[in-house]
């Protein structure tokens, strides 16, 4: 799993701190430039559309399409072949369909992750989160571990304040608050994609700062990509935006 995976300092009680969202937007998003941010949003939207296609893709095309989905989830890349080999197509399609029509929501994430086969539990949960988010990006936020892990109390969501959520529905509600705060700032989206971009750029920025502090200018930090390239990796859109850092 890419990331520092360290607990985030708790913010104020009662939910998202809008000024902290505004600060992250100002410090992490705006410096990238409007064109780059729009490209990140468009690439993320296209990726989610590609994942949704798993519900209806012809059977003979499903293995390669499902493997591409696995490769787009950082923690699942090393397990993509096993996931394709061991998880029946009907399971993936049921998760997508049930999420799309509203039968499944954040509360069902752990149960749905258990239906996937071929990877450790955390990886399966990340992948199930990606499937659910893709199926209904207007209603279901991304609930992967790098966003927030209720079990370990880690993830970038804590950057925006509020006591840490303890459940996936609580995490989803907190992300909906972030979405509203972004809307108030003028970074509007009919889906949660704007939130995805904010989270990824904030995560990448925090990771870069952690490396800088760890190596204190020793030179190894230069091996780490910049914030935008890191964000494309976290979002699983690197192949769509190879020149995003140019």
Rosetta silent file (secondary structure, phi, psi, omega in degrees, C-alpha in Angstrom):
SEQUENCE: XXXXXXXXXXXXXXXXXXXXXXXXXXXXXXXXXXXXXXXXXXXXXXXXXXXXXXXXXXXXXXXXXXXXXXXXXXXXXXXXXXXXXXXXXXXXXXXXXXXXXXXXXXXXXXXXXXXXXXXXXXXXXXXXXXXXXXXXXXXXXXXXXXXXXXXXXXXXXXXXXXXXXXXXXXXXXXXXXXXXXXXXXXXXXXXXXXXXXXXXXXXXXXXXXXXXXXXXXXXXXXXXXXXXXXXXXXXXXXXXXXXXXX
SCORE:     score description
SCORE:     0.000 S_00000001
   1 L     0.000  126.831  179.269    0.000    0.000    0.000 S_00000001
   2 L   -72.475  130.884  172.556    1.429    3.356   -1.005 S_00000001
   3 L   138.589  170.396 -179.747    1.660    5.841    1.822 S_00000001
   4 L   -79.836  -23.744  177.368    2.946    6.697    5.250 S_00000001
   5 L    48.526   44.396  178.178    0.042    4.836    6.922 S_00000001
   6 L  -114.230  150.613  179.412    0.421    6.833   10.111 S_00000001
   7 E   -58.920  142.735  176.781   -2.374    8.152   12.314 S_00000001
   8 L   -95.250  140.414  178.447   -3.506   11.676   11.457 S_00000001
   9 L   -58.276  135.665 -179.169   -3.876   14.190   14.274 S_00000001
  10 L   -67.407  142.751  177.335   -7.477   14.557   15.310 S_00000001
  11 L   -97.349 -154.050 -179.571   -9.248   17.746   14.332 S_00000001
  12 L   -72.560  156.540  177.917  -12.215   19.449   15.895 S_00000001
  13 L   -73.674  153.187  169.101  -15.216   17.451   17.045 S_00000001
  14 L    96.961   11.783  174.698  -18.388   17.329   14.996 S_00000001
  15 L   118.894 -165.445 -175.485  -17.271   16.748   11.429 S_00000001
  16 L   -65.639  140.451  174.934  -15.254   18.382    8.705 S_00000001
  17 L   -94.098  104.529 -174.931  -13.520   21.676    9.416 S_00000001
  18 H   -55.600  -39.121  177.867  -14.375   23.786    6.340 S_00000001
  19 H   -62.070  -32.041  178.368  -11.351   26.104    6.758 S_00000001
  20 H   -71.882  -35.355  173.918   -9.055   23.080    6.645 S_00000001
  21 H   -63.367  -43.876 -179.915  -10.713   21.921    3.424 S_00000001
  22 H   -62.379  -39.721  179.528  -10.259   25.429    2.042 S_00000001
  23 H   -66.337  -42.783  178.005   -6.596   25.436    3.042 S_00000001
  24 H   -62.846  -40.036  178.273   -5.964   22.069    1.389 S_00000001
  25 H   -62.683  -43.214 -178.504   -7.715   23.294   -1.734 S_00000001
  26 H   -68.545  -40.514 -173.053   -5.607   26.450   -1.752 S_00000001
  27 H   -90.490  -26.549 -174.571   -2.296   24.706   -1.004 S_00000001
  28 H  -107.024  -35.346 -174.139   -2.717   21.375   -2.823 S_00000001
  29 H   -93.720  -55.034 -174.606   -5.124   21.911   -5.720 S_00000001
  30 H   -56.565  -39.356 -179.691   -4.754   25.478   -6.953 S_00000001
  31 H   -63.320  -18.150 -179.577   -0.950   25.345   -7.436 S_00000001
  32 H   -73.783  -21.593 -177.816   -1.396   22.514   -9.955 S_00000001
  33 L    92.718  146.976 -175.910   -3.197   24.816  -12.384 S_00000001
  34 H   -59.782  -44.469 -176.738   -6.702   24.645  -13.766 S_00000001
  35 H   -62.646  -45.690 -179.354   -5.785   22.579  -16.831 S_00000001
  36 H   -63.249  -42.883 -179.635   -3.938   19.902  -14.853 S_00000001
  37 H   -64.561  -41.452  177.410   -6.722   19.615  -12.280 S_00000001
  38 H   -63.060  -37.395  178.009   -9.351   19.305  -15.001 S_00000001
  39 H   -66.895  -37.360  175.771   -7.273   16.586  -16.638 S_00000001
  40 H   -62.928  -43.765  178.769   -7.069   14.721  -13.334 S_00000001
  41 H   -62.998  -46.174 -177.957  -10.835   14.938  -12.952 S_00000001
  42 H   -64.161  -41.254  179.892  -11.457   13.821  -16.540 S_00000001
  43 H   -65.912  -39.411  178.819   -9.021   10.909  -16.240 S_00000001
  44 H   -66.696  -41.917  177.446  -10.599    9.780  -12.971 S_00000001
  45 H   -61.289  -42.596  179.533  -14.088    9.994  -14.469 S_00000001
  46 H   -65.452  -39.367  177.895  -12.948    7.948  -17.475 S_00000001
  47 H   -61.981  -45.382  179.928  -11.380    5.328  -15.201 S_00000001
  48 H   -63.051  -37.238  176.600  -14.586    4.951  -13.199 S_00000001
  49 H   -63.189  -38.947  178.487  -16.550    4.578  -16.430 S_00000001
  50 H   -64.852  -40.085  177.735  -14.160    1.825  -17.490 S_00000001
  51 H   -65.195  -42.639  178.900  -14.720    0.025  -14.190 S_00000001
  52 H   -57.524  -32.624 -177.676  -18.515    0.311  -14.592 S_00000001
  53 H   -61.854  -18.940  177.935  -18.204   -1.410  -17.948 S_00000001
  54 H   -59.257  -25.485 -178.570  -17.327   -4.642  -16.128 S_00000001
  55 H   -66.446  -30.107 -173.515  -21.031   -5.080  -15.441 S_00000001
  56 L  -124.211   -1.166 -177.838  -21.858   -5.545  -19.136 S_00000001
  57 L   -62.054  143.455  177.234  -18.598   -6.403  -20.888 S_00000001
  58 L   -55.640  148.154 -175.851  -18.755   -9.681  -22.920 S_00000001
  59 H   -53.758  -38.919 -176.675  -17.575  -12.727  -20.970 S_00000001
  60 H   -69.518  -20.947  179.734  -14.521  -13.216  -23.172 S_00000001
  61 H   -95.702  -10.286 -174.127  -13.364   -9.660  -22.458 S_00000001
  62 H   -60.365  -47.727 -176.800  -14.034   -9.744  -18.728 S_00000001
  63 H   -55.759  -45.886 -178.574  -10.664  -11.151  -17.521 S_00000001
  64 H   -69.627  -36.225  179.596   -8.575   -8.485  -19.228 S_00000001
  65 H   -68.333  -40.271  179.423  -11.007   -5.729  -18.230 S_00000001
  66 H   -68.654  -37.136  177.540  -11.066   -6.875  -14.595 S_00000001
  67 H   -63.870  -39.036  177.690   -7.285   -7.089  -14.522 S_00000001
  68 H   -61.975  -37.085  176.892   -7.099   -3.488  -15.749 S_00000001
  69 H   -63.572  -45.284  178.456   -9.352   -2.504  -12.860 S_00000001
  70 H   -60.664  -37.330  179.974   -7.077   -4.280  -10.401 S_00000001
  71 H   -69.640  -18.442  179.028   -4.053   -2.530  -11.853 S_00000001
  72 L   -87.714   -0.611  177.123   -5.785    0.784  -11.208 S_00000001
  73 L  -112.964  114.494 -169.907   -5.955    0.139   -7.447 S_00000001
  74 H   -49.031  -50.610 -174.980   -2.515    0.636   -5.911 S_00000001
  75 H   -70.983  -20.275 -175.172   -2.754   -2.113   -3.309 S_00000001
  76 H   -91.465   -9.048 -173.418   -4.324   -4.607   -5.751 S_00000001
  77 H   -57.064  -47.319 -177.213   -1.714   -4.430   -8.514 S_00000001
  78 H   -67.413  -16.195 -176.513    0.454   -7.235   -7.205 S_00000001
  79 H  -110.482    5.900 -171.602   -2.631   -9.444   -6.785 S_00000001
  80 H   -60.067  -40.451 -179.044   -4.455   -8.611  -10.026 S_00000001
  81 H   -63.659  -44.545 -179.685   -3.701  -11.952  -11.728 S_00000001
  82 H   -67.168  -38.764  177.756   -4.932  -13.972   -8.730 S_00000001
  83 H   -61.403  -42.525  178.767   -8.035  -11.824   -8.350 S_00000001
  84 H   -65.577  -41.361 -176.013   -8.935  -12.404  -12.003 S_00000001
  85 H   -69.906  -35.762 -169.728   -8.245  -16.114  -11.731 S_00000001
  86 H  -105.853  -17.138 -179.385  -10.148  -16.758   -8.500 S_00000001
  87 L   -96.701  120.451  177.812  -13.021  -14.257   -8.421 S_00000001
  88 L   -62.845  143.746  179.749  -16.062  -15.216  -10.527 S_00000001
  89 H   -58.144  -35.785 -177.094  -17.266  -12.548  -12.944 S_00000001
  90 H   -62.123  -31.323  179.712  -20.778  -12.787  -11.477 S_00000001
  91 H   -66.269  -46.186  178.904  -19.477  -11.595   -8.083 S_00000001
  92 H   -62.070  -43.512 -178.096  -17.978   -8.439   -9.578 S_00000001
  93 H   -67.207  -34.966  177.426  -21.107   -7.811  -11.604 S_00000001
  94 H   -66.030  -40.233  178.063  -23.352   -8.264   -8.565 S_00000001
  95 H   -62.756  -45.508 -179.865  -21.323   -5.685   -6.609 S_00000001
  96 H   -64.399  -47.628 -178.028  -21.550   -3.203   -9.480 S_00000001
  97 H   -64.130  -48.438 -177.697  -25.246   -3.779  -10.120 S_00000001
  98 H   -61.897  -36.337  177.777  -26.253   -3.732   -6.452 S_00000001
  99 H   -70.829  -39.869 -177.843  -24.312   -0.521   -5.848 S_00000001
 100 H   -64.161  -39.869 -175.679  -25.710    1.121   -8.971 S_00000001
 101 L   -91.363    0.215  176.478  -29.357    0.452   -8.079 S_00000001
 102 L    91.369    7.407  178.586  -28.944    1.351   -4.399 S_00000001
 103 L   -74.748  -33.053  178.512  -29.118   -2.134   -2.919 S_00000001
 104 L  -112.488  145.102  175.999  -25.581   -1.850   -1.564 S_00000001
 105 L  -143.262 -170.149 -176.978  -24.041    1.071    0.231 S_00000001
 106 H   -53.503  -34.194 -178.999  -21.071    1.856    2.498 S_00000001
 107 H   -63.387  -26.640 -177.619  -22.392   -0.360    5.288 S_00000001
 108 H   -88.714   -1.935 -174.958  -22.107   -3.410    3.019 S_00000001
 109 H   -54.092  -50.005 -179.514  -18.479   -2.778    2.016 S_00000001
 110 H   -59.410  -40.586  179.647  -16.878   -5.377    4.360 S_00000001
 111 H   -64.714  -42.868 -179.086  -19.389   -8.041    3.314 S_00000001
 112 H   -68.140  -36.260  177.663  -18.903   -7.344   -0.382 S_00000001
 113 H   -61.863  -34.722  179.836  -15.126   -7.400   -0.011 S_00000001
 114 L   -67.543  -17.071  178.933  -15.403  -10.902    1.440 S_00000001
 115 L   -79.982  -20.416  177.396  -17.010  -12.067   -1.816 S_00000001
 116 L   -80.071  151.534 -175.439  -13.850  -11.241   -3.765 S_00000001
 117 L  -135.069  143.904  172.459  -11.118  -13.902   -3.834 S_00000001
 118 L   114.452   10.763 -179.145   -7.395  -13.897   -4.542 S_00000001
 119 L  -157.182  162.581  176.101   -5.906  -11.195   -2.304 S_00000001
 120 L   -60.331  160.691 -174.289   -5.499  -10.247    1.381 S_00000001
 121 H   -55.528  -45.392 -178.654   -8.519   -8.816    3.165 S_00000001
 122 H   -63.280  -38.629  178.757   -7.386   -5.200    3.025 S_00000001
 123 H   -65.834  -42.829  179.446   -6.686   -5.393   -0.693 S_00000001
 124 H   -63.512  -34.548  177.956  -10.082   -6.932   -1.366 S_00000001
 125 H   -68.875  -40.219  176.458  -11.691   -4.123    0.597 S_00000001
 126 H   -60.555  -43.040 -179.051   -9.833   -1.513   -1.448 S_00000001
 127 H   -68.230  -42.722  177.323  -10.982   -3.172   -4.658 S_00000001
 128 H   -61.383  -38.616  177.532  -14.582   -3.511   -3.490 S_00000001
 129 H   -61.529  -40.566  178.459  -14.504    0.182   -2.550 S_00000001
 130 H   -64.672  -41.945  179.927  -13.350    1.031   -6.072 S_00000001
 131 H   -63.434  -46.078 -178.489  -16.139   -1.062   -7.629 S_00000001
 132 H   -64.598  -43.542 -179.868  -18.835    0.528   -5.475 S_00000001
 133 H   -62.970  -41.557 -179.986  -17.544    4.051   -6.073 S_00000001
 134 H   -67.298  -36.561 -177.133  -17.394    3.464   -9.829 S_00000001
 135 H   -65.966  -34.504 -177.287  -20.893    2.012   -9.925 S_00000001
 136 L  -144.632   65.538 -174.928  -22.450    5.106   -8.324 S_00000001
 137 L   -65.177  -16.327  176.640  -19.866    7.919   -8.124 S_00000001
 138 L   -79.671  -22.434 -175.319  -22.620   10.467   -7.565 S_00000001
 139 L  -115.122  -29.951 -173.529  -23.827    8.665   -4.418 S_00000001
 140 L  -116.423  122.044  179.746  -20.974    6.526   -3.063 S_00000001
 141 L   -78.565  168.550  177.025  -17.615    8.020   -2.106 S_00000001
 142 L   -78.765  123.340 -173.454  -14.277    6.239   -2.395 S_00000001
 143 L  -115.813   29.931  179.109  -13.751    4.247    0.814 S_00000001
 144 L   -68.694  164.295 -174.895  -10.288    2.782    0.217 S_00000001
 145 L   -65.163  -31.273 -179.825   -7.825    2.488    3.106 S_00000001
 146 L   -69.897  -21.392  175.208   -5.659    5.376    1.980 S_00000001
 147 L   -77.233  -53.998  175.158   -8.757    7.587    2.285 S_00000001
 148 L  -165.337  129.862  177.367   -9.675    6.301    5.743 S_00000001
 149 E  -113.061   99.315 -177.718   -9.135    3.022    7.571 S_00000001
 150 L   -58.543  -30.724 -178.986  -11.590    2.874   10.490 S_00000001
 151 L   -69.254  -45.388 -177.307   -9.775   -0.145   11.940 S_00000001
 152 L   -97.828   -6.079  179.272   -6.296    1.411   12.067 S_00000001
 153 L    60.296   41.701  179.460   -7.474    5.024   12.275 S_00000001
 154 E  -124.092  168.167  178.012   -5.236    6.063    9.396 S_00000001
 155 L   125.329  168.227 -173.063   -5.749    7.808    6.081 S_00000001
 156 H   -82.104  -14.911 -178.269   -5.873   11.286    4.618 S_00000001
 157 H   -58.522  -34.029  179.969   -9.475   12.068    5.609 S_00000001
 158 H   -62.098  -15.760  178.064   -8.265   13.048    9.077 S_00000001
 159 H   -62.446  -22.923 -171.469   -6.448   15.960    7.446 S_00000001
 160 H  -102.105   12.291  172.594   -9.767   17.791    7.168 S_00000001
 161 L    92.015  174.057 -179.547  -10.773   17.763   10.821 S_00000001
 162 L    88.142  148.206  175.430  -13.419   16.110   12.902 S_00000001
 163 L   -63.715  142.655 -173.370  -13.122   13.159   15.237 S_00000001
 164 L   -59.794  134.058  175.084  -12.198   10.052   13.186 S_00000001
 165 L   -64.315  151.516 -179.765  -15.161    8.076   11.804 S_00000001
 166 L  -110.198   -8.273 -178.137  -15.504    4.552   13.125 S_00000001
 167 L  -133.561  164.688  176.715  -17.647    3.041   10.372 S_00000001
 168 H   -68.987  -38.941  172.897  -17.804    3.091    6.599 S_00000001
 169 H   -59.985  -38.403  177.709  -21.176    4.904    6.601 S_00000001
 170 H   -65.610  -37.492  177.079  -19.587    7.484    8.904 S_00000001
 171 H   -64.400  -43.282  178.594  -16.625    7.801    6.550 S_00000001
 172 H   -61.765  -42.115  179.417  -18.962    8.282    3.622 S_00000001
 173 H   -63.477  -39.251  178.591  -20.874   10.974    5.490 S_00000001
 174 H   -65.045  -40.650  178.078  -17.618   12.777    6.282 S_00000001
 175 H   -66.143  -32.654  175.205  -16.592   12.669    2.631 S_00000001
 176 H   -65.096  -34.174  175.826  -19.989   14.107    1.710 S_00000001
 177 H   -66.310  -40.402  176.580  -19.180   17.021    4.021 S_00000001
 178 H   -60.930  -41.246  179.239  -15.882   17.524    2.187 S_00000001
 179 H   -60.845  -42.672  178.039  -17.815   17.539   -1.079 S_00000001
 180 H   -64.291  -39.529  179.183  -20.136   20.257    0.217 S_00000001
 181 H   -65.203  -39.477  176.994  -17.166   22.319    1.400 S_00000001
 182 H   -65.325  -39.159  178.070  -15.551   22.036   -2.039 S_00000001
 183 H   -60.305  -40.438  179.209  -18.807   23.070   -3.660 S_00000001
 184 H   -66.101  -25.860  178.807  -18.855   26.183   -1.500 S_00000001
 185 H   -84.280   -6.440 -178.540  -15.329   26.969   -2.717 S_00000001
 186 L    95.067    2.295  177.649  -16.439   26.737   -6.345 S_00000001
 187 L   -95.893   73.517 -170.578  -14.819   23.321   -6.981 S_00000001
 188 L   -87.735  153.036  177.295  -18.118   21.754   -7.926 S_00000001
 189 L  -157.252  140.282  176.227  -18.821   18.249   -9.153 S_00000001
 190 L   -78.795   -6.946  177.238  -21.974   16.225   -9.766 S_00000001
 191 L  -127.822 -173.963  177.077  -20.025   13.224   -8.465 S_00000001
 192 L   -86.135    9.245 -175.448  -17.407   12.572   -5.788 S_00000001
 193 H   -63.478  -38.819  177.281  -14.599   12.927   -8.356 S_00000001
 194 H   -59.852  -37.068  176.722  -13.640   16.425   -7.154 S_00000001
 195 H   -65.576  -43.012  178.072  -13.250   14.922   -3.681 S_00000001
 196 H   -54.592  -46.010 -177.440  -11.076   12.129   -5.127 S_00000001
 197 H   -65.380  -44.754  177.745   -8.763   14.716   -6.682 S_00000001
 198 H   -59.433  -47.232 -178.126   -8.514   16.768   -3.487 S_00000001
 199 H   -61.780  -44.729 -177.019   -7.767   13.680   -1.397 S_00000001
 200 H   -65.866  -43.013  179.846   -5.146   12.361   -3.823 S_00000001
 201 H   -68.457  -36.344  177.179   -3.304   15.678   -4.130 S_00000001
 202 H   -67.726  -43.306  178.299   -3.393   16.173   -0.352 S_00000001
 203 H   -60.228  -46.845 -179.347   -2.170   12.617    0.218 S_00000001
 204 H   -63.092  -40.465  178.796    0.646   13.084   -2.293 S_00000001
 205 H   -64.460  -41.566  178.400    1.637   16.375   -0.693 S_00000001
 206 H   -65.214  -40.437  179.815    1.753   14.855    2.777 S_00000001
 207 H   -63.883  -44.496  178.277    3.801   11.927    1.530 S_00000001
 208 H   -60.626  -41.066  178.737    6.297   14.234   -0.156 S_00000001
 209 H   -65.783  -37.478  178.860    6.645   16.295    3.015 S_00000001
 210 H   -64.451  -39.714  178.352    7.201   13.150    5.084 S_00000001
 211 H   -66.455  -42.675  178.457   10.019   12.074    2.758 S_00000001
 212 H   -58.633  -43.753 -179.801   11.594   15.519    2.884 S_00000001
 213 H   -67.542  -37.794 -175.993   11.592   15.452    6.686 S_00000001
 214 H   -67.690  -41.017 -174.785   12.924   11.898    6.833 S_00000001
 215 H  -102.086   -7.085  171.705   15.898   12.448    4.533 S_00000001
 216 L    45.774   50.327  174.995   16.476   16.140    5.327 S_00000001
 217 L    74.582   19.176 -178.030   17.722   17.110    1.898 S_00000001
 218 L   -74.857   -7.876  176.604   20.043   14.122    1.497 S_00000001
 219 L   109.079  -27.513 -176.634   19.098   13.736   -2.148 S_00000001
 220 H   -68.190  -24.365  179.807   17.040   10.542   -2.059 S_00000001
 221 H   -63.423  -19.338  179.316   13.842   12.605   -1.955 S_00000001
 222 H   -69.871  -16.948  178.441   14.535   13.544   -5.570 S_00000001
 223 H   -75.757  -17.203 -178.793   13.672    9.967   -6.544 S_00000001
 224 L   -83.420  132.953  177.124   10.064   10.539   -5.451 S_00000001
 225 L   -61.132  163.530  176.576    7.739   11.942   -8.143 S_00000001
 226 L   -70.880 -178.838 -174.460    6.108   15.312   -7.577 S_00000001
 227 H   -61.359  -44.613 -177.817    2.622   15.766   -6.136 S_00000001
 228 H   -66.770  -47.788  176.155    0.725   15.464   -9.429 S_00000001
 229 H   -58.394  -39.700  177.240    2.515   12.286  -10.613 S_00000001
 230 H   -63.309  -40.628  179.244    1.977   10.749   -7.173 S_00000001
 231 H   -62.672  -37.756  178.585   -1.694   11.701   -7.298 S_00000001
 232 H   -64.983  -32.929  177.370   -2.085    9.972  -10.673 S_00000001
 233 H   -69.225  -47.034 -179.294   -0.657    6.803   -9.114 S_00000001
 234 H   -61.756  -39.282 -179.474   -2.951    6.990   -6.088 S_00000001
 235 H   -79.361  -11.540 -179.452   -5.971    7.618   -8.332 S_00000001
 236 L    74.795   30.141 -178.228   -4.971    4.811  -10.704 S_00000001
 237 L  -121.625   18.320 -175.351   -4.850    7.081  -13.763 S_00000001
 238 H   -57.693  -40.738 -178.235   -1.110    7.204  -14.383 S_00000001
 239 H   -67.960  -20.220  179.141   -1.375    5.518  -17.780 S_00000001
 240 H   -86.527  -21.682 -174.560   -3.914    8.133  -18.834 S_00000001
 241 L  -134.829   54.969 -177.261   -1.801   11.095  -17.728 S_00000001
 242 L   -62.128  -28.245 -176.751    1.846   10.114  -18.202 S_00000001
 243 L  -102.973   19.625 -175.282    2.796   13.720  -18.971 S_00000001
 244 L   -62.832  -22.395 -177.135    0.797   15.310  -16.134 S_00000001
 245 L   -97.951   10.021 -177.491    3.998   16.534  -14.453 S_00000001
 246 L   -97.728    0.000    0.000    5.434   18.222  -17.556 S_00000001
